[in-house]
Amino acid sequence: MKRLFLYTILLSAFGVFGQRPINDTCSKAMLIKLGPANFGIGTFWSDSVSIDSGTIQIGEYFHSSLVSAGNDKKSIWFKFYLPARRGVNIELKQTANAIGVTDCGFTTFFGNQCLPTSIMATAAKITTLNQFGSSFHPCMDPGWYMIQVSSKARAMGKVYIKVTTSFPYTHFGVTDAKYDATDSACYLGNQIVGKGGFNSQYKDFELGCYTIKDSTEYFYAMGSKYARFTQSAWFVFQANGHSDNAWFGIEGYNYYMGSGDTIAHRLYAGDCRGGGGIKIMDSAFTDMGSGSRCYSYYGALNFNKPCTFDSGKYYTIQLLFHKDEQRIVRLTLSDATSKYDVKNNHKPVSGQVYDMGVLTSNKAQTGGFSCGSKIKYNTCGNSNPTSNVKIPGYNYRYNLSNWFKFSLN
């Protein structure tokens, strides 16, 4: 008779408290998938979970606003991952109106450590709510986030989490992502590259809330650390004329580049703004690790592009920085193009030789060379041979040429 009585009590207890939620503990937090590779932009939902039989763990942290509201008696857990910065809105909802509005709330933590700490709650940037509702931040850092949903003991019903993601630069007040999107690329004009002589222009921009659109922007050539470089800035320029030697440099604003300043770039033909088609021309990264540098600090990292840009054409530069960079950076676009090249007079052929006319006295003609002067672009029999011109007695070959003609009176 005693055994039957105990068995009845156990069944009754199970009926009252029910089965514990599958995400009752931090280590079993329910994953909220944010689209393909978690790069999705839009709204994403968790499954609905009954909080009826939720418990708490020894040492579990509760935000003071939840404690003061009495919403620290049971909890369930959710988590999601951001591969790059995003604006994030987190909303706690219920499937019905069974739970009082102020009987349930949530805290967000930055990281996936169990159990998370108060420091992790502060780092998440999302304000804790001691009731149903939503909390938003326009620029949340890449990484794991844990969401602790906690309630009063009397809360009975199903709850779920709604996560809405967006690009940081779409929100008012985000000032450190000005050139993040291709459509908002910084236009450097058409008065630098191929203008003639030396010309230069710089643009300062602040890192801290730049991002990438998706995994297609990863710079896989960096090896295992590629996923850390998720701040991307875009720039566009138009060549004024054929360029002899252009280069762009990246440097710190009032600080020197150092061993931690690895930077990647891609160079495209075309204008990325307005959905314009662009085609990759070149890409590289500069690794300033201890094994890849001569000095501890640098004034600027320069990428030289000789004989690359054609007159009137548009070009796009994409720069990639480490996710943790939060400094002002300067991009400088420079160009040195000959002013004195005798245009289209690079072959000893009628119509392609500069005619100085009939000389009746001394006459000076200023000339010069450019990328267009290369003999390999203007081969012409033995005069401009494909092997360039070798002068007897010298161990090198000349590879640039301009041709002139004149008559004597």
N, C-alpha and C positions, 0 to 999 in steps of 0.2 A: 504493500500500500504506500509506503514512503517513497519507493522508487518511482511509482506512477505519479506522485505529487510533484517530485523534482522535475520530471520530464515535462509535465504540464507547464510548470513555471518557465522553463527554458523556451518552450515553444511560444509562450505568451510574450516573453521578452523579445524574441526574434521578430514576432509580428509587430511589436510596437516600434522597434528601432530600425528594422529592415536591413537590407544589404548596404554596406558602405559604398559610396561612389567610387567609380574606377579611378578618379583623379583626386582621391581624398588626401593623398600625401604629395609633397613637393616633388619627390623623385618620380611620381607617376603623372606629372602634369600633362594635360591634354594638348596636343600640338594643333595649332591653327595654321594651316597652310596658306601662304599669301601668293597664290598663283605660281606660274612656272619659275622654278629656282628661287621662289620668294621675292621676285622682282615686281610682282603684280601691282598695278595701280587701280584702286577701286575698293569695293567692300567685300569683306570675308567674314564668315561666321564659324563659330565652334558648334559642336553638337550641344543639345540641351541636356543638362545634368540635374538630377534631383539633389538638393542640398539637405534633404530631410535627415539623413543619417551621417552627415559629415562629422568629422572629429577634428581635433587639433593635435599637433605634435609637441613633444617636450622641447622647449627652447624656441618655439615658433614666434617670430616677431610680428607684432600688430602695431600699425601706426596709431599714434596717440588719439587722433580724431575718431578712429574706429573703436578704441578702448572706451573713450568717453561716451560714445553712443551705445555701447553695449554690444557692438557687432564683432565680438572676438570670441564667440562661444563655439563656433565650428567653421570649417573652411574647406574649400576645394581649389584646385590649381589648374592654370592654363599657361601655355607658352607659345611664343612665335619668334621667328628669326628675321632680321633685316640684313641683307648682304651689303646694302649701301644706305646712305642717309635718306630718310623719308619724313614727310609730315605724317603724323599718326593721330587718329582719333579712336579712343577705346571707349566702348559703351557697354555697360552692364544692363541686361534686359531679362525679363522673365516671360515664360510662355503664356501665363495667365496673370490675373491680379490676386493670386493667392497670398503673396508675401507683401507685407506693408512696405511702403516706399522707403522708409527710414530703417527698415529691419535688415538691410543687406548693403554691403559696400565693397570696394576693392582697392588694392594697392598694387602698383606696378614696380618691378625691380629690374635693374639692368644687370644681366648676367644670368647664368644657369646654375649657380652654386646652390646646393641645398644644405642647410636652410639659408635663405637670403637674409641680409642684414639691413639695418636702417641706412647705412651708407649706400647700399645698392638701390634703395628706394629713392634717395635723393638724386643719385646718378641717372635714374630713369627719366627725369625731367617732367614726367606726367604727374599731375596733382592727384593725390589720394581723395576718393569720394567715400563718405560714410552713408551713402544712400544710392538707389538706382539712378543712373544718369551717365554722362559721358565726360571725358577729360581729353584735352588736345594739346599737342605741342607741334610746331611747324618744322622742327629740325631735330629728329631723334637719331642718335648715333648708330652706326652699324653694329650688330651683335645680337646676342640672345636677350629676350625679355621674358620674365615670369610674372604672371598675374595671379594674385591671391584674392579670391572672392570669399569674404567672411560675413557672418551674420549672427543675429541673436538666436538663442536656443529655440524660440517659438517659430522661426522661419521655416515654412514647409511649402515646397514647390520646386519647379524646375527653372533653372536660370541658364543663360548662355552669354557669350561674349561676341560683340560685333566690332571688328577692326576695319577702319577705313584709312587707306594710304593715299598719299599724294606727293608730288614733287615739291621740295621746300621752296623753290623759287616762285611758285605760284601764289605764295602767301605774303600779304602785306607785312612789312616789318622784317622780312628776311633780306638783309643787305649784303651778306657775304656769299652770294651765289649769283652774281649779276650776269655772268657769261656762261651759265651752266648748260642751258639748252642750245641746240643748234640754231634754232630760230632767233635766239637772242645773242648770238655770237657777236663779239666786239669787232666792229669794222675799222680797220686801220688805214683805210683810204687807198688812194692810187698815186700818191705823191712821193713814195719812198722807193719801191722796187723798180729798177729800170729807168729812173728819172734822169740819170746822168750825173756824174760826180758822186760825192758822198752825201747820203741822206739817212736820217735815223729818226725814229719815233718810239716812245715807250708808253706802256699802259700799266698802271698799278691796279691790282685787284686783291681782295682779301679772301683767303681760304678759311674754311671752317664749316660751311654748309653746302659745299658743292657735292654733287653725286654723279652716278652714272645711270643710264636708262635701263640697261639690262646686261646680261653676260657677254653680249657681242662687243662690249667696250673693254673687257678685260684684256690686259697686255700679257698674254700667256708666255711670251719670251722671257719674262722675268723669272720663270721657274716657280718654285713652291710658294713664293710670296706674292704672286700676281693678284690674289683676291684682296690684298691690303690696299691696293691702289685704286680707290673708288671716288676720288675727287677729280672731275674732268672739266676743263675750261676750253672754250672754242673761240677762234679768232679767224677773221677773213681779211684778205687784202687783194687788190687788183694791181697787176704789173702795168706800169706806165709805158714801158718799152722793154725790149729784150734786156735781160739782166746779165751782167758779167759775174758778179759775186754778191749774193745776198746771204744774210745769216740772221738768226734770232737767238737771243740770249735770255736766260732766266736767272734772276738774282734776287736776293733778299732785299727788302726795303729797310735800309739802315741796319742790316746785319749780313754776315758772311755765310755763304753756303758751307756746310760741313759734312761730316761723315754720314749723317742721317738723311741727307737730302738726295735720295734717288728720285729721278724724274724721267718720265717716258714721254715721247711725242709721236704723233702721226702727222704726216703731211699729205694732203689730198689735192688733186686737181678739181676745181669746181667750187661753187659757193654753196655752203651747207644750209644757208638760210632759206626759209620759205619752201622747204621740201626739195631743194635743188639736188640734183644727182652729183655725187662726188666719187672720185676714183683714187684709191690709195697709190701714192707715189713712193713713199719712203716711211720708215718707222725705226725708232731706236730708243734705247734707254741708257741713262748714265748712272752707273752704280758707284756711289761714293763710299762704299765699304772700305775697310782698312787695307784690303788687298788690291784695290783698284784705284788708288790715288797717289799722287806725288806729294801733296801738301795737305795739311790739316784743314785749311779753309780756302775758299775760292771767292773771287769777286762775282763771277758769273759763269754759268754753264752755257757754252755757245755751240750751236749746230750750224755748220757751214753748208751752203747750197750753191756751189758755183755752176754757172751756165745752166740753170734749171728753169727759170721763169720766162714765159713768152709774152710779148706785148699784148695788152688788152685782156689777158686771161685772168680769171679769178682763181684764188687758191685758199685752202682752209688749213689751219693748224689746230690740232687738238693736243692739249697738255694734260698729263695724268700725274696726280700727286697722292701721297700716302693719306689714308683716311684720317690720321690724327693731326695732320698739319693744320694749324690755326694762326697763320701769319700773313702779313702783306707781302706779296710777290710782285716783281716787276718783269714784264716781258718787253724786250727791246727788239724791234725789227730794224735792221740796217742793210744798206746796199751801197756798193761801189761799182759804178758802171762808167766805162770810158765815154767822155764827151767828144772825143776826137777821132773815133773810128770813122773812116770814110765808108759810109754805108753802101753795101752791095758792090764793092769794088775789090773783090777778093780773088778774081780770076783774070788771067791775061787773055780775055775774050772780049770781042767788040761789044760795047754796051755795059761791060762790067769792069772797065778800067777807068780810073778817075782822069778825066781829060783836063790838063792844066793849060791847054790852048797853045798858042804860038808865043814863044818867049822872045822878047826883044831886049830884055835886060834881066837882071837878077829877079827871081820871084820865090817867095817863101810859101810853102804850103804846109799847114799844120796837119799832122796825121796821128794815128794811134791805133791801138788794137783792142779787140774785144773778143767775146766768145764766138761771135760771127766770123772772126778772122781765122779761125782754126782751119788749117789746110785740109784736114780730114773731111770737112764739110764742103770743101771747094776744090776737090782734086781735078787736075787738068794736065794730063800727060806727064812729061818730065819736068814741067815748070812747077806744078803743084802735085808732086807725087804722093801716093798713099803712104809711103814710108817717111814723109816729111823731107825736109831739105837738110843735107849734111854739108857743112862747109869744110873743105880740105884743111887738115891740120888741127881740127877741133874734135873732141870726143862726144859731142852732143849734136842733136838735130834741132833745127828751128821748126816750130809747128804753127806759126802764125804768119800771115802774109797780107799785104795790101799792094795793089798795083796802080801805077801812075803812067800816063803817057803825055808827051809834049812834042811840039815841033819847033824847029829853029828857023828864024827868019834870016 
